[in-house]
Amino acid sequence: MTRYKAVLTALIVLALMRTLCSAQSGIYFYIDEDGNHYYSDAPTSDRYVPSDIGFFKDPSALPESRPNDTYDDIIRKAAQYHGVDFALVKAVIKAESDFNPYAVSSAGAQGLMQIMPSNFKSFDLDDPFDPENNIAAGTRYLKYLIDRYNQDLHLALAAYNAGPGIVDRYEDIPPFRETRGYVKRVLSYYDRFIHGR
């Protein structure tokens, strides 16, 4: 009976801690077209996405709180060359391949930034599994999309995921769960990397 009570008490304590943490971590952020960051615990628009910033969260205790920095020098070089924020390129890589240079999607996209074979030639991509080559190509494409959508990161990221033709058809983020989730995920990683987590 004593062991049963100890287990029950431990489960109750864990449940209470989980509830407290989730209640205290309701911080959302939004990045506008000029790159300005807005934070709120009461979002006023569906453009706000959950942030990892929480009053009781210890970043070192968060899963994925220590991002892979193996490719930081390559990312920084490509980002600077193409005029794209380093943290944004890194966020796309995190969402696309989780820093696996040999990743291949079910659709056939390859490498760190998941470039489709049909785009290899237009992006001068000789080896999709070479990190430097892949990141240069993906960053170049990301810059193209950011410019195409007048610096609107939400639309640019949606186009990176679903294709610009789909985004143009809807004139907004398409109503696909995968694409909407992708945009939120990348922006969440972007927020994390900006804050050095």
C-alpha positions in Angstrom: 0.0 0.0 0.0 2.9 2.4 0.8 4.4 1.8 -2.6 1.1 2.5 -4.3 0.7 5.8 -2.4 4.3 6.8 -3.4 3.7 6.1 -7.1 0.3 7.9 -6.9 1.9 10.9 -5.2 4.7 11.1 -7.8 2.2 11.0 -10.6 0.1 13.8 -9.1 3.2 16.0 -8.6 4.3 15.4 -12.2 0.8 16.3 -13.4 0.8 19.5 -11.4 4.3 20.5 -12.6 3.3 19.9 -16.2 0.2 22.0 -15.8 2.1 24.8 -14.2 4.8 24.8 -16.9 2.3 24.8 -19.7 0.2 27.6 -18.1 3.3 29.8 -17.7 4.7 29.3 -21.2 1.9 30.9 -23.3 4.1 33.4 -25.0 3.6 34.0 -28.7 5.5 35.9 -31.3 5.1 37.5 -34.7 7.7 38.7 -37.2 6.4 41.4 -39.5 7.6 42.2 -43.0 10.3 44.5 -41.7 11.7 41.8 -39.5 10.4 43.4 -36.3 9.6 40.8 -33.5 6.4 41.2 -31.4 5.7 39.1 -28.3 2.4 38.6 -26.5 0.7 36.3 -24.1 -2.6 37.3 -25.7 -2.1 37.1 -29.5 -4.4 39.4 -31.6 -3.7 37.7 -34.9 -3.3 34.1 -36.3 0.2 35.2 -37.4 1.4 34.8 -33.9 3.0 31.5 -33.2 4.1 29.8 -29.9 7.5 30.9 -28.7 9.9 28.9 -26.6 10.3 31.9 -24.3 8.6 31.0 -21.0 9.0 32.5 -17.5 9.8 29.2 -15.9 11.6 27.4 -18.7 15.2 26.7 -18.5 16.5 26.7 -22.1 19.2 24.0 -21.3 16.4 21.7 -20.2 14.4 22.0 -23.4 14.7 19.3 -26.1 16.6 20.7 -29.1 17.6 23.7 -27.0 21.2 23.2 -28.1 21.0 23.3 -31.9 23.5 21.6 -34.1 26.3 24.1 -34.9 28.3 21.9 -37.2 27.2 23.9 -40.3 27.1 27.4 -38.7 30.1 28.7 -40.7 28.7 27.4 -44.0 25.3 28.8 -43.1 26.7 32.2 -42.1 28.7 32.4 -45.3 25.7 31.6 -47.5 23.4 33.9 -45.5 25.7 36.8 -45.8 26.3 36.3 -49.5 22.6 36.2 -50.3 21.5 38.7 -47.7 19.3 36.4 -45.6 19.2 36.2 -41.9 21.6 33.5 -40.6 19.0 32.3 -38.0 16.3 32.0 -40.7 18.5 29.8 -42.9 19.4 27.7 -39.9 15.7 27.4 -38.9 14.8 26.2 -42.4 17.6 23.6 -42.3 16.3 22.4 -38.8 12.8 22.0 -40.1 13.8 20.5 -43.4 16.4 17.9 -42.4 17.2 18.3 -38.7 20.8 18.9 -39.8 21.1 15.6 -41.6 23.1 16.2 -44.8 22.0 12.8 -46.3 18.2 13.3 -45.7 15.9 12.3 -48.6 12.2 13.0 -48.4 9.5 10.7 -49.7 9.0 13.2 -52.5 12.7 13.0 -53.4 14.0 16.2 -51.9 17.6 15.9 -50.9 20.2 17.2 -48.4 20.2 19.7 -45.6 17.7 22.2 -47.3 15.8 19.4 -49.1 16.2 20.5 -52.7 14.2 18.7 -55.3 16.2 17.1 -58.2 14.2 19.2 -60.7 15.8 22.3 -59.2 19.4 21.1 -59.2 20.3 22.7 -62.5 18.7 26.1 -61.9 20.4 26.3 -58.4 23.8 25.1 -59.7 23.6 22.2 -57.3 26.1 19.6 -58.3 26.0 17.5 -55.2 22.9 17.7 -53.1 24.6 15.9 -50.2 27.5 18.3 -50.0 26.6 20.7 -47.2 28.2 23.8 -48.7 26.7 23.2 -52.1 23.2 22.4 -50.7 23.1 25.3 -48.3 24.2 27.8 -51.0 21.5 26.5 -53.3 18.8 26.5 -50.6 19.7 29.9 -49.3 19.6 31.3 -52.8 16.1 29.9 -53.3 15.0 31.2 -50.0 16.2 34.7 -50.8 14.4 34.5 -54.2 11.1 33.7 -52.3 11.6 36.4 -49.7 12.0 39.0 -52.5 9.2 37.5 -54.5 6.8 37.9 -51.6 8.0 41.4 -50.6 9.8 40.3 -47.5 6.8 38.5 -46.1 8.4 35.5 -44.3 5.1 33.7 -43.8 4.4 33.6 -47.6 8.1 32.9 -48.5 8.2 29.9 -46.1 4.9 28.6 -47.3 6.2 28.8 -50.8 9.4 27.0 -49.8 7.2 24.2 -48.5 4.3 24.0 -50.9 5.7 25.8 -54.0 5.2 29.4 -55.2 2.5 28.3 -57.6 0.3 27.1 -54.7 0.9 30.3 -52.6 0.1 32.4 -55.7 -3.1 30.5 -56.2 -4.4 31.1 -52.7 -2.7 34.6 -52.4 -1.9 33.5 -48.8 -0.6 30.6 -46.8 -2.4 27.7 -48.4 -4.9 25.9 -46.1 -2.9 22.8 -45.8 -2.1 21.4 -42.4 1.4 20.5 -43.4 2.3 23.9 -44.8 0.7 25.9 -42.0 2.5 23.6 -39.5 5.8 24.0 -41.4 5.6 27.8 -41.3 4.9 27.8 -37.6 7.7 25.3 -37.0 10.3 27.3 -39.0 9.3 30.6 -37.3 9.6 28.9 -33.9 13.1 27.6 -34.7 13.9 31.1 -36.1 12.9 32.7 -32.8 15.0 30.1 -30.9 18.1 30.6 -32.9 17.8 34.4 -32.8 17.9 34.2 -29.0 20.9 31.8 -29.1 19.1 28.7 -28.0 
